[in-house]
Amino acid sequence: MRDVVRYQLLIVPLLLLASTYGLPGKGGALVAENNQYIRNLAMTSKFLAVGFAPDGDLSKKVWQDAPRITFDHDRFGLTHFPDSEVQVASLWTPAYVYFAYWCKYRSLNIYAGEDTAKERWELWNRDVVEAFINPQPERFPHYYEFEVAPNNQWIDLEIDLTKTPFNDAGWDSHFEHATKVDPEHKLWTVEMRIPVRSMNVDAIHAGDEWRLNLYRADGPGDDTQRRFMSWSALPAGHNKSFHQPASFGIIKFVK
């Protein structure tokens, strides 16, 4: 009888936790059953009158004038890494959304010598920046993933957490990207241009608000040594996967 009571005391809190947050899905994804966003951290994307193709040069005036967000904390927002600080800015035209990342680094961990023209599966196992973008926030478990490494290797994925597997590498956004590495200042940068039609959006309009999160994986070694960073913090203690749309922040398109 005592064992039964102990079991009940243990299982009830676990069931309550599962009903609130959902259970980890394939690949460690975590889906809230009630499809509720728990974060409202916001960034601003500034209107761009004339578009341009990415070349990795972030000294352009459009980027110097764009508002930036900064983060240097781990995925849960608990531990700070000043020497891995990330700054991100965004611009938009009706047809494209642009992102720029400024990434401090200690040493580069890349797939050296590989063909950068081809999509690289499991790019996330090396240094990388990532943007998870949901242009239709009401479609809670469905969004798009974009990754670029310091050597300009890349991958893009359509994500649907209700499917197995949930990450479709066959999807192709035709997004453009370019990177630069500054060894003297220990800084690498990336510029992305993503066509919004690839994400089933006809055009961006001033006043639109999407959901997204921004990530960084940095440093050598195995996963116990690498730094996994998230702009909008994940719920501490539940799951380490970046695929937690409940934690997505907001991107506001302004003119």
C-alpha positions as CSV (number, residue, x, y, z in Angstrom):
1,M,0.0,0.0,0.0
2,R,2.8,2.4,0.9
3,D,4.4,1.7,-2.6
4,V,1.1,2.5,-4.3
5,V,0.9,5.8,-2.4
6,R,4.5,6.6,-3.4
7,Y,3.7,5.8,-7.1
8,Q,0.6,8.1,-7.0
9,L,2.6,10.9,-5.5
10,L,5.2,10.5,-8.2
11,I,3.0,10.0,-11.3
12,V,0.4,12.8,-10.6
13,P,3.0,15.7,-10.9
14,L,4.4,14.0,-14.1
15,L,1.0,13.8,-15.7
16,L,0.3,17.5,-14.8
17,L,3.6,18.4,-16.4
18,A,2.9,16.5,-19.5
19,S,-0.6,18.0,-19.9
20,T,0.9,21.5,-19.7
21,Y,3.9,21.2,-21.9
22,G,3.4,18.1,-24.0
23,L,5.8,15.2,-24.2
24,P,9.1,15.2,-26.1
25,G,8.5,14.2,-29.7
26,K,10.8,12.6,-32.2
27,G,14.2,14.4,-32.2
28,G,13.5,15.9,-28.8
29,A,10.9,18.3,-30.0
30,L,8.5,19.6,-27.4
31,V,4.9,20.6,-28.4
32,A,2.6,22.4,-26.0
33,E,-0.8,20.7,-26.2
34,N,-2.7,24.0,-26.0
35,N,-0.5,25.6,-28.6
36,Q,0.1,28.7,-26.4
37,Y,3.1,30.9,-26.8
38,I,4.8,31.6,-23.4
39,R,7.3,34.3,-24.6
40,N,6.6,37.8,-26.0
41,L,10.2,39.0,-26.5
42,A,10.1,41.2,-29.6
43,M,12.5,42.4,-32.3
44,T,11.9,44.9,-35.1
45,S,12.5,44.4,-38.8
46,K,13.0,47.7,-40.6
47,F,11.6,48.4,-44.1
48,L,14.1,48.4,-47.0
49,A,13.3,50.6,-50.0
50,V,15.7,48.9,-52.4
51,G,16.7,45.2,-52.0
52,F,20.2,43.7,-52.5
53,A,21.9,40.4,-52.9
54,P,23.8,39.2,-49.8
55,D,27.6,39.6,-49.9
56,G,28.4,39.2,-46.2
57,D,29.5,42.8,-45.9
58,L,27.7,44.1,-42.8
59,S,29.3,47.5,-42.9
60,K,26.6,48.6,-45.4
61,K,24.7,51.7,-44.1
62,V,21.4,49.8,-44.1
63,W,22.7,47.4,-41.5
64,Q,24.4,50.2,-39.4
65,D,21.0,51.9,-39.2
66,A,19.0,48.7,-38.5
67,P,17.9,48.0,-34.9
68,R,19.8,45.1,-33.3
69,I,19.0,42.6,-30.6
70,T,21.9,41.1,-28.5
71,F,22.1,37.9,-26.6
72,D,25.0,36.0,-24.9
73,H,23.2,33.6,-22.7
74,D,22.6,29.8,-23.0
75,R,19.4,28.4,-24.3
76,F,17.7,28.7,-20.9
77,G,18.8,32.3,-20.3
78,L,20.8,31.2,-17.2
79,T,24.5,31.3,-18.1
80,H,26.2,34.2,-19.9
81,F,29.0,33.8,-22.5
82,P,30.3,37.4,-23.3
83,D,33.0,36.0,-25.7
84,S,30.2,34.3,-27.7
85,E,27.9,37.3,-27.9
86,V,25.5,37.5,-30.8
87,Q,23.9,40.5,-32.4
88,V,21.1,40.2,-35.0
89,A,19.3,42.7,-37.2
90,S,16.5,42.3,-39.7
91,L,15.3,44.2,-42.8
92,W,12.4,43.5,-45.1
93,T,11.0,44.2,-48.5
94,P,7.6,42.9,-49.6
95,A,9.3,39.9,-51.2
96,Y,12.2,39.2,-48.8
97,V,13.1,39.1,-45.2
98,Y,16.8,39.8,-44.4
99,F,18.8,38.8,-41.4
100,A,22.3,39.8,-40.3
101,Y,24.3,38.1,-37.5
102,W,27.5,39.4,-35.8
103,C,29.0,36.5,-33.8
104,K,32.0,36.7,-31.5
105,Y,33.9,33.4,-31.3
106,R,36.8,31.7,-29.5
107,S,37.8,29.2,-32.2
108,L,35.9,28.1,-35.3
109,N,34.4,24.6,-35.5
110,I,33.4,23.9,-39.1
111,Y,33.2,21.1,-41.7
112,A,36.4,22.3,-43.3
113,G,37.1,21.5,-47.0
114,E,33.6,20.5,-47.9
115,D,31.5,21.8,-50.8
116,T,29.6,24.8,-49.6
117,A,27.3,24.9,-52.6
118,K,25.4,21.8,-51.3
119,E,23.0,21.6,-48.4
120,R,24.8,20.1,-45.4
121,W,22.8,17.7,-43.3
122,E,23.4,17.9,-39.5
123,L,25.1,21.3,-39.9
124,W,24.0,22.0,-36.4
125,N,26.8,19.7,-35.1
126,R,29.3,22.5,-35.8
127,D,29.3,26.3,-35.3
128,V,26.1,27.7,-36.8
129,V,23.5,30.4,-36.5
130,E,19.9,29.5,-36.9
131,A,16.5,31.2,-37.5
132,F,13.3,29.4,-36.9
133,I,10.5,31.4,-38.5
134,N,6.7,31.0,-38.4
135,P,4.9,33.5,-40.7
136,Q,1.6,31.9,-39.7
137,P,1.6,32.0,-35.9
138,E,-1.7,30.2,-35.7
139,R,0.0,27.2,-37.2
140,F,1.8,26.6,-34.0
141,P,3.8,23.4,-34.8
142,H,4.6,24.4,-38.4
143,Y,7.6,26.7,-39.2
144,Y,10.8,27.0,-41.2
145,E,14.4,26.5,-40.2
146,F,17.4,28.3,-41.7
147,E,21.0,27.6,-40.8
148,V,24.4,29.1,-41.9
149,A,27.9,28.2,-40.8
150,P,31.0,30.5,-40.7
151,N,32.3,28.9,-44.0
152,N,28.8,29.5,-45.6
153,Q,27.6,26.0,-45.5
154,W,23.9,25.9,-45.1
155,I,20.7,23.9,-44.6
156,D,17.0,24.9,-44.8
157,L,14.1,22.7,-43.5
158,E,10.4,22.8,-43.3
159,I,9.3,21.8,-39.8
160,D,6.0,20.1,-38.8
161,L,6.1,18.7,-35.3
162,T,3.0,16.6,-35.9
163,K,4.8,14.5,-38.5
164,T,7.5,11.8,-38.3
165,P,10.1,12.8,-39.3
166,F,9.3,16.4,-38.4
167,N,12.1,18.0,-40.4
168,D,11.8,17.9,-44.2
169,A,15.2,18.5,-45.8
170,G,13.7,18.1,-49.3
171,W,12.0,21.5,-48.9
172,D,14.1,24.3,-50.6
173,S,13.5,27.9,-49.9
174,H,16.3,29.1,-52.3
175,F,17.4,31.5,-49.6
176,E,20.7,33.4,-50.3
177,H,23.5,33.8,-47.7
178,A,27.0,35.0,-47.5
179,T,29.6,35.0,-44.6
180,K,32.8,36.7,-43.6
181,V,35.3,35.8,-40.9
182,D,37.5,38.4,-39.2
183,P,40.2,36.5,-37.3
184,E,41.8,39.6,-35.9
185,H,38.7,40.6,-34.0
186,K,37.4,37.1,-33.5
187,L,34.1,37.9,-35.3
188,W,32.2,36.1,-38.0
189,T,29.2,37.5,-39.8
190,V,26.4,36.2,-42.0
191,E,23.8,37.9,-44.2
192,M,20.7,36.0,-45.3
193,R,17.9,36.9,-47.7
194,I,14.9,34.6,-47.6
195,P,12.1,34.8,-50.2
196,V,8.8,34.9,-48.3
197,R,6.9,33.1,-51.0
198,S,8.9,30.0,-50.1
199,M,7.1,30.2,-46.7
200,N,3.6,30.5,-48.3
201,V,3.5,34.3,-47.8
202,D,2.4,36.5,-50.7
203,A,4.2,39.6,-49.4
204,I,5.2,41.2,-46.1
205,H,3.2,44.3,-45.1
206,A,4.0,47.0,-42.5
207,G,2.4,46.0,-39.2
208,D,2.7,42.2,-39.8
209,E,3.9,40.2,-36.9
210,W,5.4,36.7,-37.1
211,R,6.8,34.3,-34.5
212,L,10.5,33.3,-34.5
213,N,13.5,32.3,-32.4
214,L,17.2,32.9,-33.1
215,Y,19.9,30.5,-32.1
216,R,23.6,29.9,-32.1
217,A,25.8,26.9,-31.6
218,D,29.4,27.7,-30.8
219,G,32.7,26.1,-29.8
220,P,34.7,22.9,-30.2
221,G,34.2,19.6,-28.4
222,D,31.1,17.4,-27.9
223,D,27.7,18.7,-26.8
224,T,28.8,18.9,-23.2
225,Q,31.4,21.5,-24.1
226,R,29.7,23.4,-26.9
227,R,27.6,26.5,-26.2
228,F,23.9,26.3,-27.3
229,M,22.4,29.8,-27.2
230,S,18.8,31.0,-27.7
231,W,17.5,34.6,-28.1
232,S,14.1,33.8,-26.5
233,A,14.8,31.4,-23.6
234,L,13.6,27.9,-23.6
235,P,11.6,26.6,-20.5
236,A,14.3,25.6,-18.1
237,G,14.4,22.0,-17.0
238,H,12.0,20.5,-19.6
239,N,13.9,19.9,-22.8
240,K,17.1,20.9,-24.5
241,S,15.8,20.9,-28.1
242,F,15.6,24.2,-29.9
243,H,12.3,22.9,-31.4
244,Q,10.0,24.4,-28.8
245,P,7.7,26.8,-30.6
246,A,6.0,27.9,-27.3
247,S,9.2,29.9,-26.6
248,F,9.2,31.7,-30.0
249,G,9.4,35.5,-29.7
250,I,7.9,38.1,-32.1
251,I,9.3,39.9,-35.2
252,K,7.5,43.1,-36.0
253,F,7.7,44.5,-39.5
254,V,7.8,48.3,-39.4
255,K,8.0,51.0,-42.0
